[in-house]
Amino acid sequence: MKLFPAIDIKNGQCVRLRQGKFEDVLIYSDTPLKIAKLWEAHKASYIHIVDLDGALVGHSVNDEVIKSIVNEVKIPIQVGGGIRTMNDIEHKLNLGVGRVIIGTKAVKDPGFVKDAVKAFGRDRIVIGIDAKDGMVAIEGWEKLSTHHAVSLALEMKKIGVKTIVYTDISKDGMLQGPNISYTKEMSEITGMNIIASGGVSSLKDLELLHEAGIYGAIIGKALYENRIDLKTAVESFER
């Protein structure tokens, strides 16, 4: 199982939200680059970055911070937040990002995703499905759509997507464990590479995801709160 230590960026700072609420934010570092270097030193094989400002306003906001990380960290990086156009994708990839995560735009315009996969390749395009009670949330989690998460994943599969970041908003930042059953259901029904996000609080949670056959897991607050040692987790689940 692949592990993705997370760096959420807001106002140039490394933060965590609780249940996706922008008013409920905790700042962990003024320098996201230092955090990225720390994850690299702890043997991470990939880093997950979200431009929270970008997700909310619909365009890239923290590119300079992201660029500094790409330039000084050798491991690959995936980035989401505010990616709405083909130019946005091209710009992020030109920064040196390994792959981009498309969220809101995938819900509103599946044809855009199809074009993106065709233009940049299915290894560079990841779809972020953020859900609450099984329904997909959009625009920085501020609104709920009428799309069911598994149905959207299957729709994405038909147009060439192979990797999904699935976030259970109710679990995110709460350190209460991920939604194992729903993540497993999505994985088994779609047969896609599902990266679980939200709620991972311990090595036991990672063990349960691993046993459920989940492709990957994003670890956020549990790292910042020292509940999971990244090096130990990598040695346990990636080796």
BALOBA-1460 file (C-alpha; in Angstrom, 3 decimals):
// residues 239
<rec num="1" residu="m" x="0.000" y="0.000" z="0.000"/>
<rec num="2" residu="k" x="1.332" y="3.392" z="-0.995"/>
<rec num="3" residu="l" x="1.467" y="6.134" z="1.642"/>
<rec num="4" residu="f" x="0.991" y="9.828" z="0.925"/>
<rec num="5" residu="p" x="1.947" y="12.246" z="3.707"/>
<rec num="6" residu="a" x="-0.155" y="15.376" z="3.269"/>
<rec num="7" residu="i" x="0.642" y="19.061" z="3.145"/>
<rec num="8" residu="d" x="-2.404" y="21.326" z="3.047"/>
<rec num="9" residu="i" x="-1.500" y="24.916" z="2.183"/>
<rec num="10" residu="k" x="-3.529" y="27.977" z="3.163"/>
<rec num="11" residu="n" x="-2.136" y="31.503" z="3.005"/>
<rec num="12" residu="g" x="1.282" y="29.995" z="2.340"/>
<rec num="13" residu="q" x="1.182" y="28.034" z="5.590"/>
<rec num="14" residu="c" x="0.914" y="24.314" z="6.349"/>
<rec num="15" residu="v" x="-2.460" y="23.766" z="8.016"/>
<rec num="16" residu="r" x="-5.126" y="21.166" z="8.760"/>
<rec num="17" residu="l" x="-8.878" y="21.646" z="8.638"/>
<rec num="18" residu="r" x="-11.503" y="19.769" z="10.614"/>
<rec num="19" residu="q" x="-14.200" y="18.223" z="8.397"/>
<rec num="20" residu="g" x="-13.234" y="20.575" z="5.593"/>
<rec num="21" residu="k" x="-14.351" y="23.691" z="7.443"/>
<rec num="22" residu="f" x="-12.238" y="26.671" z="6.439"/>
<rec num="23" residu="e" x="-13.094" y="28.480" z="9.650"/>
<rec num="24" residu="d" x="-11.782" y="25.543" z="11.713"/>
<rec num="25" residu="v" x="-8.101" y="25.667" z="10.820"/>
<rec num="26" residu="l" x="-4.962" y="24.795" z="12.758"/>
<rec num="27" residu="i" x="-1.580" y="26.089" z="11.582"/>
<rec num="28" residu="y" x="1.284" y="23.598" z="11.910"/>
<rec num="29" residu="s" x="4.062" y="25.402" z="10.080"/>
<rec num="30" residu="d" x="4.786" y="28.710" z="8.373"/>
<rec num="31" residu="t" x="7.119" y="26.860" z="5.990"/>
<rec num="32" residu="p" x="5.551" y="23.955" z="4.059"/>
<rec num="33" residu="l" x="8.936" y="23.289" z="2.423"/>
<rec num="34" residu="k" x="10.376" y="22.265" z="5.797"/>
<rec num="35" residu="i" x="7.527" y="19.790" z="6.238"/>
<rec num="36" residu="a" x="8.100" y="18.376" z="2.748"/>
<rec num="37" residu="k" x="11.784" y="17.883" z="3.516"/>
<rec num="38" residu="l" x="10.848" y="16.181" z="6.778"/>
<rec num="39" residu="w" x="8.549" y="13.713" z="4.998"/>
<rec num="40" residu="e" x="11.291" y="13.027" z="2.470"/>
<rec num="41" residu="a" x="13.784" y="12.384" z="5.273"/>
<rec num="42" residu="h" x="11.292" y="9.952" z="6.801"/>
<rec num="43" residu="k" x="11.379" y="7.881" z="3.583"/>
<rec num="44" residu="a" x="8.120" y="9.016" z="1.979"/>
<rec num="45" residu="s" x="7.875" y="7.887" z="-1.646"/>
<rec num="46" residu="y" x="5.230" y="10.473" z="-2.618"/>
<rec num="47" residu="i" x="3.835" y="13.710" z="-1.168"/>
<rec num="48" residu="h" x="0.214" y="14.847" z="-1.385"/>
<rec num="49" residu="i" x="-0.323" y="18.619" z="-1.532"/>
<rec num="50" residu="v" x="-3.599" y="20.530" z="-1.514"/>
<rec num="51" residu="d" x="-3.858" y="24.237" z="-2.327"/>
<rec num="52" residu="l" x="-6.803" y="24.965" z="-0.028"/>
<rec num="53" residu="d" x="-7.078" y="28.563" z="-1.163"/>
<rec num="54" residu="g" x="-7.164" y="27.372" z="-4.759"/>
<rec num="55" residu="a" x="-9.889" y="24.830" z="-4.011"/>
<rec num="56" residu="l" x="-12.065" y="27.570" z="-2.559"/>
<rec num="57" residu="v" x="-11.591" y="30.288" z="-5.173"/>
<rec num="58" residu="g" x="-11.202" y="28.080" z="-8.245"/>
<rec num="59" residu="h" x="-7.694" y="28.964" z="-9.362"/>
<rec num="60" residu="s" x="-4.115" y="28.384" z="-8.239"/>
<rec num="61" residu="v" x="-3.023" y="30.514" z="-5.293"/>
<rec num="62" residu="n" x="0.041" y="28.918" z="-3.679"/>
<rec num="63" residu="d" x="2.127" y="28.093" z="-6.741"/>
<rec num="64" residu="e" x="5.302" y="29.703" z="-5.408"/>
<rec num="65" residu="v" x="5.196" y="27.504" z="-2.318"/>
<rec num="66" residu="i" x="4.513" y="24.422" z="-4.425"/>
<rec num="67" residu="k" x="7.328" y="25.303" z="-6.824"/>
<rec num="68" residu="s" x="9.791" y="25.655" z="-3.939"/>
<rec num="69" residu="i" x="8.868" y="22.168" z="-2.748"/>
<rec num="70" residu="v" x="9.177" y="20.642" z="-6.219"/>
<rec num="71" residu="n" x="12.583" y="22.273" z="-6.694"/>
<rec num="72" residu="e" x="14.059" y="21.086" z="-3.400"/>
<rec num="73" residu="v" x="12.436" y="17.701" z="-2.796"/>
<rec num="74" residu="k" x="13.383" y="14.749" z="-4.979"/>
<rec num="75" residu="i" x="10.336" y="12.521" z="-4.450"/>
<rec num="76" residu="p" x="7.256" y="12.955" z="-6.686"/>
<rec num="77" residu="i" x="4.386" y="15.215" z="-5.695"/>
<rec num="78" residu="q" x="0.678" y="15.191" z="-6.501"/>
<rec num="79" residu="v" x="-1.250" y="18.446" z="-6.211"/>
<rec num="80" residu="g" x="-4.921" y="19.347" z="-6.024"/>
<rec num="81" residu="g" x="-6.938" y="22.474" z="-5.393"/>
<rec num="82" residu="g" x="-8.272" y="24.989" z="-7.894"/>
<rec num="83" residu="i" x="-7.434" y="23.033" z="-11.032"/>
<rec num="84" residu="r" x="-10.231" y="23.888" z="-13.444"/>
<rec num="85" residu="t" x="-8.687" y="24.312" z="-16.926"/>
<rec num="86" residu="m" x="-6.268" y="22.566" z="-19.280"/>
<rec num="87" residu="n" x="-3.914" y="25.497" z="-18.751"/>
<rec num="88" residu="d" x="-4.069" y="24.887" z="-14.992"/>
<rec num="89" residu="i" x="-3.021" y="21.277" z="-15.520"/>
<rec num="90" residu="e" x="-0.236" y="22.185" z="-17.921"/>
<rec num="91" residu="h" x="1.002" y="24.902" z="-15.582"/>
<rec num="92" residu="k" x="1.150" y="22.544" z="-12.594"/>
<rec num="93" residu="l" x="2.946" y="19.858" z="-14.583"/>
<rec num="94" residu="n" x="5.396" y="22.465" z="-15.870"/>
<rec num="95" residu="l" x="6.181" y="23.325" z="-12.252"/>
<rec num="96" residu="g" x="7.465" y="19.760" z="-11.982"/>
<rec num="97" residu="v" x="4.476" y="18.202" z="-10.252"/>
<rec num="98" residu="g" x="4.137" y="14.470" z="-10.914"/>
<rec num="99" residu="r" x="0.364" y="14.435" z="-11.260"/>
<rec num="100" residu="v" x="-2.602" y="16.689" z="-10.670"/>
<rec num="101" residu="i" x="-5.861" y="16.047" z="-8.848"/>
<rec num="102" residu="i" x="-9.096" y="17.274" z="-10.404"/>
<rec num="103" residu="g" x="-12.091" y="17.609" z="-8.104"/>
<rec num="104" residu="t" x="-14.944" y="20.041" z="-8.686"/>
<rec num="105" residu="k" x="-14.369" y="20.201" z="-12.447"/>
<rec num="106" residu="a" x="-14.751" y="16.424" z="-12.747"/>
<rec num="107" residu="v" x="-18.253" y="16.653" z="-11.291"/>
<rec num="108" residu="k" x="-19.325" y="19.586" z="-13.416"/>
<rec num="109" residu="d" x="-17.652" y="18.588" z="-16.694"/>
<rec num="110" residu="p" x="-16.642" y="14.932" z="-17.207"/>
<rec num="111" residu="g" x="-15.739" y="15.781" z="-20.797"/>
<rec num="112" residu="f" x="-12.951" y="17.961" z="-19.460"/>
<rec num="113" residu="v" x="-11.479" y="14.979" z="-17.631"/>
<rec num="114" residu="k" x="-11.642" y="12.884" z="-20.791"/>
<rec num="115" residu="d" x="-9.753" y="15.582" z="-22.694"/>
<rec num="116" residu="a" x="-7.204" y="15.885" z="-19.889"/>
<rec num="117" residu="v" x="-6.509" y="12.144" z="-19.830"/>
<rec num="118" residu="k" x="-6.092" y="12.187" z="-23.596"/>
<rec num="119" residu="a" x="-3.780" y="15.210" z="-23.530"/>
<rec num="120" residu="f" x="-1.602" y="14.389" z="-20.527"/>
<rec num="121" residu="g" x="-2.007" y="10.643" z="-19.969"/>
<rec num="122" residu="r" x="-3.857" y="8.659" z="-17.333"/>
<rec num="123" residu="d" x="-0.762" y="8.500" z="-15.122"/>
<rec num="124" residu="r" x="-0.753" y="12.285" z="-14.715"/>
<rec num="125" residu="i" x="-4.449" y="12.789" z="-13.954"/>
<rec num="126" residu="v" x="-6.041" y="11.806" z="-10.626"/>
<rec num="127" residu="i" x="-9.655" y="12.480" z="-9.680"/>
<rec num="128" residu="g" x="-10.471" y="13.698" z="-6.194"/>
<rec num="129" residu="i" x="-13.856" y="12.529" z="-4.944"/>
<rec num="130" residu="d" x="-14.768" y="14.201" z="-1.676"/>
<rec num="131" residu="a" x="-17.990" y="12.919" z="-0.160"/>
<rec num="132" residu="k" x="-20.281" y="13.276" z="2.791"/>
<rec num="133" residu="d" x="-22.850" y="10.542" z="3.440"/>
<rec num="134" residu="g" x="-21.904" y="9.113" z="0.038"/>
<rec num="135" residu="m" x="-22.663" y="12.324" z="-1.875"/>
<rec num="136" residu="v" x="-19.943" y="14.260" z="-3.662"/>
<rec num="137" residu="a" x="-18.944" y="17.693" z="-2.334"/>
<rec num="138" residu="i" x="-17.541" y="20.427" z="-4.565"/>
<rec num="139" residu="e" x="-15.949" y="23.897" z="-4.425"/>
<rec num="140" residu="g" x="-13.661" y="23.328" z="-1.488"/>
<rec num="141" residu="w" x="-16.277" y="21.114" z="0.214"/>
<rec num="142" residu="e" x="-18.580" y="24.103" z="0.551"/>
<rec num="143" residu="k" x="-21.419" y="22.550" z="-1.517"/>
<rec num="144" residu="l" x="-22.920" y="19.082" z="-1.935"/>
<rec num="145" residu="s" x="-23.686" y="17.883" z="-5.473"/>
<rec num="146" residu="t" x="-26.298" y="15.350" z="-6.576"/>
<rec num="147" residu="h" x="-23.639" y="12.814" z="-7.583"/>
<rec num="148" residu="h" x="-23.072" y="9.588" z="-5.672"/>
<rec num="149" residu="a" x="-19.380" y="8.922" z="-5.026"/>
<rec num="150" residu="v" x="-19.206" y="5.381" z="-6.449"/>
<rec num="151" residu="s" x="-21.253" y="6.356" z="-9.503"/>
<rec num="152" residu="l" x="-18.887" y="9.238" z="-10.211"/>
<rec num="153" residu="a" x="-15.872" y="6.939" z="-9.843"/>
<rec num="154" residu="l" x="-17.357" y="4.499" z="-12.363"/>
<rec num="155" residu="e" x="-18.048" y="7.368" z="-14.748"/>
<rec num="156" residu="m" x="-14.419" y="8.455" z="-14.444"/>
<rec num="157" residu="k" x="-13.230" y="4.898" z="-15.090"/>
<rec num="158" residu="k" x="-15.140" y="4.799" z="-18.369"/>
<rec num="159" residu="i" x="-13.232" y="7.814" z="-19.644"/>
<rec num="160" residu="g" x="-9.804" y="6.459" z="-18.779"/>
<rec num="161" residu="v" x="-9.104" y="7.494" z="-15.174"/>
<rec num="162" residu="k" x="-7.370" y="4.848" z="-13.075"/>
<rec num="163" residu="t" x="-6.681" y="6.597" z="-9.743"/>
<rec num="164" residu="i" x="-9.120" y="8.194" z="-7.296"/>
<rec num="165" residu="v" x="-8.418" y="10.072" z="-4.073"/>
<rec num="166" residu="y" x="-11.495" y="9.369" z="-1.981"/>
<rec num="167" residu="t" x="-12.040" y="11.649" z="1.002"/>
<rec num="168" residu="d" x="-14.746" y="11.105" z="3.585"/>
<rec num="169" residu="i" x="-15.291" y="14.695" z="4.740"/>
<rec num="170" residu="s" x="-16.941" y="13.675" z="8.004"/>
<rec num="171" residu="k" x="-13.741" y="11.831" z="8.943"/>
<rec num="172" residu="d" x="-11.208" y="14.386" z="7.742"/>
<rec num="173" residu="g" x="-9.079" y="15.916" z="10.475"/>
<rec num="174" residu="m" x="-11.017" y="14.120" z="13.206"/>
<rec num="175" residu="l" x="-8.540" y="11.315" z="13.988"/>
<rec num="176" residu="q" x="-11.431" y="8.878" z="14.374"/>
<rec num="177" residu="g" x="-10.398" y="6.335" z="11.749"/>
<rec num="178" residu="p" x="-11.148" y="6.231" z="8.022"/>
<rec num="179" residu="n" x="-14.369" y="4.991" z="6.462"/>
<rec num="180" residu="i" x="-13.035" y="1.493" z="5.777"/>
<rec num="181" residu="s" x="-16.284" y="-0.068" z="4.558"/>
<rec num="182" residu="y" x="-17.126" y="2.618" z="2.018"/>
<rec num="183" residu="t" x="-13.555" y="2.874" z="0.756"/>
<rec num="184" residu="k" x="-13.415" y="-0.904" z="0.343"/>
<rec num="185" residu="e" x="-16.771" y="-0.857" z="-1.457"/>
<rec num="186" residu="m" x="-15.518" y="1.777" z="-3.893"/>
<rec num="187" residu="s" x="-12.320" y="-0.196" z="-4.485"/>
<rec num="188" residu="e" x="-14.111" y="-3.490" z="-5.085"/>
<rec num="189" residu="i" x="-16.903" y="-2.089" z="-7.266"/>
<rec num="190" residu="t" x="-14.664" y="0.061" z="-9.462"/>
<rec num="191" residu="g" x="-11.452" y="-1.974" z="-9.528"/>
<rec num="192" residu="m" x="-9.580" y="1.352" z="-9.567"/>
<rec num="193" residu="n" x="-6.580" y="2.557" z="-7.577"/>
<rec num="194" residu="i" x="-8.343" y="4.115" z="-4.587"/>
<rec num="195" residu="i" x="-6.350" y="6.349" z="-2.258"/>
<rec num="196" residu="a" x="-8.125" y="6.687" z="1.081"/>
<rec num="197" residu="s" x="-8.129" y="10.118" z="2.672"/>
<rec num="198" residu="g" x="-9.600" y="11.368" z="5.921"/>
<rec num="199" residu="g" x="-9.500" y="10.036" z="9.470"/>
<rec num="200" residu="v" x="-6.311" y="7.964" z="9.489"/>
<rec num="201" residu="s" x="-5.192" y="8.141" z="13.107"/>
<rec num="202" residu="s" x="-2.944" y="5.146" z="13.788"/>
<rec num="203" residu="l" x="-0.920" y="2.291" z="12.346"/>
<rec num="204" residu="k" x="-3.961" y="0.123" z="13.041"/>
<rec num="205" residu="d" x="-6.042" y="2.234" z="10.669"/>
<rec num="206" residu="l" x="-3.391" y="1.740" z="7.992"/>
<rec num="207" residu="e" x="-3.365" y="-1.986" z="8.709"/>
<rec num="208" residu="l" x="-7.142" y="-2.160" z="8.204"/>
<rec num="209" residu="l" x="-6.901" y="-0.280" z="4.909"/>
<rec num="210" residu="h" x="-4.101" y="-2.588" z="3.815"/>
<rec num="211" residu="e" x="-6.134" y="-5.667" z="4.717"/>
<rec num="212" residu="a" x="-9.075" y="-4.217" z="2.759"/>
<rec num="213" residu="g" x="-6.919" y="-4.159" z="-0.352"/>
<rec num="214" residu="i" x="-6.829" y="-0.374" z="-0.675"/>
<rec num="215" residu="y" x="-4.188" y="0.964" z="-3.082"/>
<rec num="216" residu="g" x="-3.047" y="3.909" z="-0.985"/>
<rec num="217" residu="a" x="-3.648" y="6.115" z="2.034"/>
<rec num="218" residu="i" x="-3.135" y="9.794" z="2.734"/>
<rec num="219" residu="i" x="-1.896" y="10.606" z="6.225"/>
<rec num="220" residu="g" x="-2.356" y="14.122" z="7.525"/>
<rec num="221" residu="k" x="-3.149" y="15.199" z="11.039"/>
<rec num="222" residu="a" x="-1.907" y="11.934" z="12.584"/>
<rec num="223" residu="l" x="1.609" y="12.832" z="11.422"/>
<rec num="224" residu="y" x="1.424" y="16.372" z="12.738"/>
<rec num="225" residu="e" x="0.053" y="15.155" z="16.074"/>
<rec num="226" residu="n" x="2.786" y="12.473" z="16.299"/>
<rec num="227" residu="r" x="0.287" y="9.629" z="16.368"/>
<rec num="228" residu="i" x="1.993" y="7.932" z="13.417"/>
<rec num="229" residu="d" x="5.715" y="7.790" z="12.729"/>
<rec num="230" residu="l" x="6.012" y="8.051" z="8.962"/>
<rec num="231" residu="k" x="9.238" y="6.074" z="8.696"/>
<rec num="232" residu="t" x="7.713" y="3.203" z="10.660"/>
<rec num="233" residu="a" x="4.562" y="3.299" z="8.533"/>
<rec num="234" residu="v" x="6.550" y="3.251" z="5.296"/>
<rec num="235" residu="e" x="8.628" y="0.302" z="6.495"/>
<rec num="236" residu="s" x="5.472" y="-1.550" z="7.555"/>
<rec num="237" residu="f" x="3.299" y="-1.035" z="4.481"/>
<rec num="238" residu="e" x="5.456" y="-0.057" z="1.509"/>
<rec num="239" residu="r" x="8.368" y="-2.434" z="1.866"/>
